[in-house]
């Protein structure tokens, strides 16, 4: 759909209906699949009072809260986010420090990634992803004349990324570290970072990744299990092998909604990190393909909105939309790749689909910001400037 023309278009819709519907379909599909994949584990849990609807109800509440906060975020003009971006990023770093403090941070499965808010567990790293996009977008614009230099343009942002990564690795949360690093580097590249510096980073990246993997034995075990999952299917590769069996059982059209066997407490984290495997088992290649197409459409549309912002001479809005597109794209690719055995196992949710209060809330706020960017673009096309 071509939005921009030489003349003002008064018949233009006030927002992108296609992006809204794609998001709603993913949210609705996620709600159904969270219930389907969690019903057995919830019904058999004494801690949850054997309530089979536990995760469905909580996910529904999270989505409702997400709509409320998303609407509030939609009301905020983009220049305000740019103005407070450094403050929000500092606040995010403070949260990453607090999560490491005993008594404040909550440890689950050996990782200290959550802050208990009594009713829900809040995961600061999800919020930091959004704040990183805001800060990096503002940084690129403030340093626009120095972005082609190493000392004044690149190194300050690299130092900030290293600090953020250090805090995330202390939790540890290697998945969030990877996503945030890709987002920041991607925005620097889109903002004018020279090819020489960018390709130098690509050269040194494998060395850094190798060091981080060998630094912790459990990461090395995951790599070994990923390379040959069937060597130890009951040990280090247990989760991956059951994910692959779920996809294999689903074949082309799936076994039917609710008919998954792997969700019967065989596949760990079926309602969070491995929800795509349950989709593959119950809806087959067809269902997985639809999910991938919807994600691809959302990401492509975000970059399309960014292009429209550039035409409207709104560079911060353009970088924000690109950053959110990078976030959804890279996290979606990693999660899907892990489920399909293309990447080593990482604790990353599938945006808009997986169970999780903080992730769903922040995902919906991010979508609302993109819709606000699109809304402002369309107002400009009508001659209704802020």
C-alpha positions as CSV (number, residue, x, y, z in Angstrom):
1,X,0.0,0.0,0.0
2,X,1.6,3.3,-1.1
3,X,1.0,5.9,1.6
4,X,2.9,8.9,0.4
5,X,1.9,11.0,-2.6
6,X,2.6,14.5,-3.8
7,X,-0.8,15.6,-2.5
8,X,-2.3,15.4,0.9
9,X,-4.3,12.1,1.3
10,X,-7.4,12.8,3.4
11,X,-8.8,9.3,2.9
12,X,-5.9,7.6,4.6
13,X,-6.8,5.4,7.6
14,X,-5.8,6.7,11.0
15,X,-3.6,3.7,11.7
16,X,-2.3,0.5,10.0
17,X,-5.2,-2.0,10.3
18,X,-3.0,-4.8,8.9
19,X,-0.4,-4.5,11.6
20,X,-3.1,-4.4,14.3
21,X,-4.8,-7.5,13.0
22,X,-1.5,-9.4,12.6
23,X,-0.7,-8.6,16.2
24,X,-4.2,-9.5,17.5
25,X,-4.0,-12.9,15.6
26,X,-0.7,-13.7,17.2
27,X,-1.9,-12.6,20.7
28,X,-5.1,-14.7,20.3
29,X,-3.1,-17.7,19.0
30,X,-0.7,-17.4,21.8
31,X,-3.5,-17.3,24.4
32,X,-5.0,-20.5,22.9
33,X,-1.6,-22.3,22.8
34,X,-0.6,-21.2,26.3
35,X,-3.7,-22.9,27.6
36,X,-3.3,-25.9,25.4
37,X,0.4,-26.4,26.3
38,X,0.0,-25.7,30.0
39,X,-3.2,-27.4,30.9
40,X,-1.6,-30.7,32.0
41,X,1.2,-29.2,34.1
42,X,-1.2,-26.8,35.8
43,X,-3.8,-29.5,36.5
44,X,-1.2,-31.7,38.1
45,X,0.5,-29.0,40.2
46,X,-0.3,-28.9,43.9
47,X,1.3,-25.4,44.2
48,X,-1.3,-24.2,41.7
49,X,-4.2,-25.9,43.5
50,X,-4.6,-28.2,40.5
51,X,-6.2,-25.4,38.5
52,X,-5.9,-26.2,34.8
53,X,-6.9,-22.7,33.9
54,X,-4.0,-21.1,35.9
55,X,-1.8,-20.1,33.0
56,X,-4.7,-19.2,30.8
57,X,-6.1,-16.7,33.4
58,X,-2.7,-15.2,34.1
59,X,-1.9,-14.7,30.4
60,X,-5.4,-13.2,29.9
61,X,-4.7,-10.7,32.7
62,X,-1.2,-9.9,31.3
63,X,-2.7,-9.2,27.9
64,X,-5.4,-7.0,29.4
65,X,-2.8,-5.0,31.3
66,X,-0.8,-4.9,28.1
67,X,-3.7,-3.2,26.3
68,X,-4.0,-0.6,29.1
69,X,-0.3,0.2,29.1
70,X,-0.2,0.0,25.4
71,X,-2.9,2.6,25.1
72,X,-1.1,4.9,27.5
73,X,2.1,4.5,25.5
74,X,0.1,5.3,22.3
75,X,-0.9,8.6,23.8
76,X,2.7,9.7,24.4
77,X,4.2,11.7,21.5
78,X,7.5,10.3,20.2
79,X,9.5,13.5,21.1
80,X,8.8,12.8,24.7
81,X,10.4,9.3,24.5
82,X,13.4,10.9,22.9
83,X,13.7,13.5,25.6
84,X,13.7,11.0,28.5
85,X,15.5,8.1,26.7
86,X,18.8,8.5,28.7
87,X,16.9,8.6,32.0
88,X,14.9,5.5,31.1
89,X,18.1,3.7,30.1
90,X,19.8,4.6,33.4
91,X,16.6,3.4,35.2
92,X,16.9,0.1,33.3
93,X,20.5,-0.4,34.4
94,X,19.5,0.3,38.0
95,X,16.9,-2.5,37.7
96,X,19.6,-4.9,36.3
97,X,21.7,-4.1,39.4
98,X,18.7,-4.6,41.8
99,X,17.8,-8.0,40.4
100,X,21.3,-9.2,41.5
101,X,20.7,-8.1,45.1
102,X,19.6,-11.0,47.4
103,X,16.2,-10.4,48.9
104,X,15.2,-8.2,45.9
105,X,16.0,-10.4,42.9
106,X,14.3,-13.8,42.8
107,X,16.2,-16.9,41.7
108,X,14.5,-19.4,39.5
109,X,16.3,-22.5,38.0
110,X,19.7,-21.1,38.9
111,X,19.1,-17.7,37.3
112,X,18.4,-14.4,39.1
113,X,16.4,-12.6,36.4
114,X,13.2,-11.5,38.2
115,X,12.1,-9.0,40.8
116,X,9.1,-10.2,42.8
117,X,6.2,-7.8,42.9
118,X,4.1,-10.1,45.0
119,X,1.4,-10.8,42.3
120,X,3.8,-11.2,39.4
121,X,7.6,-11.6,38.8
122,X,9.0,-8.7,36.9
123,X,11.9,-9.3,34.5
124,X,14.0,-6.1,34.0
125,X,15.8,-7.4,31.0
126,X,12.6,-7.2,28.9
127,X,12.2,-3.5,29.8
128,X,15.9,-2.9,29.1
129,X,15.4,-4.1,25.5
130,X,12.9,-1.4,24.9
131,X,15.0,1.3,26.7
132,X,18.1,0.2,24.7
133,X,16.2,0.9,21.5
134,X,15.2,4.4,22.8
135,X,18.6,5.2,24.0
136,X,20.5,4.0,21.0
137,X,18.1,5.8,18.7
138,X,18.7,9.1,20.6
139,X,22.4,8.4,20.8
140,X,22.7,8.0,17.0
141,X,21.0,11.3,16.5
142,X,23.0,13.2,19.1
143,X,26.3,11.8,17.7
144,X,25.2,12.0,14.1
145,X,28.3,14.0,13.1
146,X,30.6,11.7,14.9
147,X,29.1,8.3,14.0
148,X,31.9,7.6,11.5
149,X,34.6,8.0,14.1
150,X,35.7,5.2,16.5
151,X,36.7,7.2,19.6
152,X,33.8,9.7,19.8
153,X,31.1,7.8,17.9
154,X,31.5,4.0,18.4
155,X,33.5,3.5,21.6
156,X,31.1,5.3,24.0
157,X,28.2,3.1,22.9
158,X,30.4,0.0,23.0
159,X,31.2,0.8,26.6
160,X,27.5,1.0,27.4
161,X,26.8,-2.3,25.7
162,X,29.6,-4.0,27.6
163,X,28.3,-2.6,30.9
164,X,24.8,-3.8,30.1
165,X,26.0,-7.2,28.9
166,X,28.1,-7.6,32.1
167,X,25.0,-7.1,34.3
168,X,23.0,-9.5,32.1
169,X,25.7,-12.2,32.2
170,X,25.8,-12.0,36.0
171,X,22.1,-13.1,36.2
172,X,22.9,-15.0,33.8
173,X,20.8,-14.1,30.8
174,X,22.9,-14.8,27.7
175,X,19.8,-14.7,25.4
176,X,18.9,-11.1,26.5
177,X,22.5,-10.1,26.1
178,X,22.6,-11.4,22.5
179,X,19.3,-9.6,21.6
180,X,20.3,-6.3,23.2
181,X,23.8,-6.4,21.5
182,X,22.3,-7.0,18.1
183,X,19.7,-4.3,18.6
184,X,22.3,-1.7,19.6
185,X,24.8,-2.6,16.9
186,X,22.1,-2.7,14.3
187,X,20.9,0.8,15.2
188,X,24.5,2.1,15.1
189,X,24.9,0.6,11.6
190,X,21.5,2.1,10.4
191,X,22.5,5.4,12.0
192,X,25.7,5.8,10.0
193,X,28.4,3.5,11.5
194,X,31.0,2.9,8.9
195,X,31.3,-0.5,7.1
196,X,34.9,-0.7,8.2
197,X,33.9,-0.7,11.9
198,X,30.8,-2.9,11.4
199,X,32.7,-5.6,9.5
200,X,35.5,-5.4,12.1
201,X,32.9,-6.2,14.7
202,X,31.7,-9.2,12.7
203,X,35.3,-10.4,12.6
204,X,35.8,-10.2,16.4
205,X,32.2,-11.4,17.3
206,X,33.0,-15.1,16.9
207,X,36.0,-14.8,19.2
208,X,33.9,-13.0,21.9
209,X,31.1,-15.6,21.6
210,X,33.7,-18.5,21.9
211,X,35.1,-16.9,25.0
212,X,31.7,-16.4,26.6
213,X,30.6,-20.0,25.8
214,X,33.8,-21.6,27.2
215,X,33.6,-19.3,30.3
216,X,30.7,-21.3,31.7
217,X,30.6,-25.1,31.5
218,X,26.8,-25.3,31.1
219,X,27.0,-23.2,27.9
220,X,29.6,-25.5,26.5
221,X,27.3,-28.5,27.4
222,X,24.5,-26.8,25.5
223,X,26.7,-26.4,22.4
224,X,27.8,-30.0,22.5
225,X,24.1,-31.2,23.0
226,X,23.1,-28.9,20.1
227,X,25.7,-30.4,17.7
228,X,24.6,-34.0,18.4
229,X,21.3,-34.0,20.2
230,X,20.7,-37.8,19.9
231,X,24.0,-38.6,21.6
232,X,22.5,-37.8,25.1
233,X,18.7,-37.6,24.6
234,X,17.9,-38.1,28.2
235,X,20.5,-35.7,29.5
236,X,21.8,-32.4,28.1
237,X,19.7,-32.7,24.9
238,X,16.5,-33.8,26.6
239,X,14.6,-30.5,25.8
240,X,15.8,-30.3,22.2
241,X,15.1,-33.9,21.3
242,X,11.5,-33.7,22.7
243,X,11.0,-30.4,20.7
244,X,12.2,-32.2,17.5
245,X,9.9,-35.1,18.3
246,X,7.0,-32.7,18.6
247,X,7.6,-31.3,15.2
248,X,8.0,-34.7,13.7
249,X,4.7,-35.9,15.2
250,X,2.9,-32.9,13.8
251,X,3.9,-33.6,10.2
252,X,2.1,-31.3,7.7
253,X,-1.3,-30.7,9.3
254,X,-0.7,-31.6,13.0
255,X,-2.4,-33.9,15.4
256,X,-5.1,-31.4,16.3
257,X,-5.7,-28.7,18.9
258,X,-5.1,-30.2,22.4
259,X,-3.8,-33.5,21.1
260,X,-0.1,-32.8,21.8
261,X,1.7,-35.6,23.6
262,X,4.9,-33.7,24.3
263,X,3.1,-31.1,26.4
264,X,2.2,-33.9,28.9
265,X,5.2,-32.9,31.0
266,X,7.7,-34.4,28.5
267,X,8.8,-31.1,26.9
268,X,10.1,-28.7,29.6
269,X,8.9,-25.0,29.3
270,X,6.3,-26.0,26.7
271,X,4.2,-22.9,27.4
272,X,7.1,-20.5,27.3
273,X,10.3,-21.0,25.4
274,X,9.1,-24.0,23.4
275,X,5.5,-23.0,22.6
276,X,6.3,-23.2,18.9
277,X,7.1,-26.9,19.2
278,X,3.6,-27.5,20.6
279,X,2.2,-25.5,17.7
280,X,4.1,-27.7,15.4
281,X,2.8,-30.8,17.0
282,X,-0.8,-29.7,17.1
283,X,-1.0,-27.7,13.8
284,X,1.9,-29.1,11.8
285,X,4.0,-27.4,9.2
286,X,0.9,-25.4,8.1
287,X,0.4,-23.8,11.6
288,X,4.1,-23.1,12.0
289,X,4.3,-21.5,8.5
290,X,1.4,-19.2,9.3
291,X,3.1,-18.1,12.5
292,X,6.3,-17.4,10.7
293,X,4.5,-15.4,7.9
294,X,2.7,-13.3,10.6
295,X,6.0,-12.5,12.3
296,X,7.7,-11.7,9.0
297,X,4.8,-9.4,8.0
298,X,5.0,-7.5,11.4
299,X,8.8,-7.0,11.1
300,X,8.6,-5.9,7.4
301,X,5.8,-3.5,8.2
302,X,7.8,-2.0,11.1
303,X,10.6,-1.3,8.6
304,X,8.1,0.1,6.2
305,X,6.8,2.5,8.8
306,X,10.4,3.5,9.5
307,X,10.8,4.3,5.8
308,X,7.7,6.5,6.0
309,X,9.1,8.3,9.0
310,X,12.3,9.1,7.1
311,X,10.2,10.5,4.3
312,X,8.4,12.6,6.9
313,X,11.8,13.8,8.3
314,X,11.3,12.0,11.7
315,X,14.7,10.3,12.2
316,X,14.1,9.3,15.8
317,X,10.7,7.7,14.9
318,X,12.4,5.9,12.0
319,X,15.2,4.5,14.3
320,X,12.7,3.5,16.9
321,X,10.6,1.5,14.5
322,X,13.7,-0.1,13.0
323,X,14.9,-1.0,16.4
324,X,11.7,-2.6,17.5
325,X,11.6,-4.5,14.1
326,X,15.1,-5.7,14.8
327,X,14.1,-6.8,18.3
328,X,11.0,-8.8,17.2
329,X,12.9,-10.2,14.2
330,X,16.1,-11.4,16.0
331,X,14.3,-12.7,19.1
332,X,11.7,-14.5,16.9
333,X,14.4,-16.0,14.7
334,X,16.4,-17.2,17.8
335,X,13.4,-18.7,19.5
336,X,12.2,-20.5,16.4
337,X,15.7,-21.7,15.6
338,X,16.1,-23.1,19.1
339,X,12.8,-24.9,18.8
340,X,13.8,-26.4,15.4
341,X,17.3,-27.3,16.6
342,X,19.0,-24.7,14.4
343,X,20.5,-22.8,17.4
344,X,21.6,-24.0,20.9
345,X,19.0,-23.8,23.6
346,X,18.4,-20.3,25.0
347,X,15.9,-19.0,27.4
348,X,14.1,-16.6,25.0
349,X,10.3,-16.3,24.7
350,X,8.5,-16.0,21.3
351,X,7.2,-12.4,21.2
352,X,3.4,-12.1,21.6
353,X,2.9,-15.8,21.9
354,X,4.8,-17.3,24.8
355,X,3.6,-17.2,28.4
356,X,5.1,-14.4,30.4
357,X,3.9,-11.3,32.1
358,X,6.8,-8.9,31.5
359,X,7.5,-10.1,28.0
360,X,3.8,-9.8,26.8
361,X,3.5,-6.4,28.5
362,X,6.6,-4.9,27.0
363,X,5.9,-6.4,23.6
364,X,2.5,-4.8,23.5
365,X,3.9,-1.4,24.6
366,X,6.5,-1.7,21.8
367,X,3.7,-2.4,19.2
368,X,1.8,0.5,20.5
369,X,4.8,2.8,20.0
370,X,5.1,1.6,16.4
371,X,1.4,2.3,15.9
372,X,1.9,5.8,17.3
373,X,4.8,6.4,14.9
374,X,2.5,5.3,12.0
375,X,-0.3,7.4,13.4
376,X,2.0,10.5,13.5
377,X,3.1,9.8,9.9
378,X,-0.5,9.6,8.7
379,X,-1.4,12.9,10.5
380,X,1.5,14.6,8.7
381,X,0.1,13.3,5.4
382,X,-3.2,15.0,6.2
383,X,-1.3,18.2,7.1
384,X,-2.1,17.8,10.8
385,X,1.3,18.5,12.3
386,X,2.2,18.2,16.0
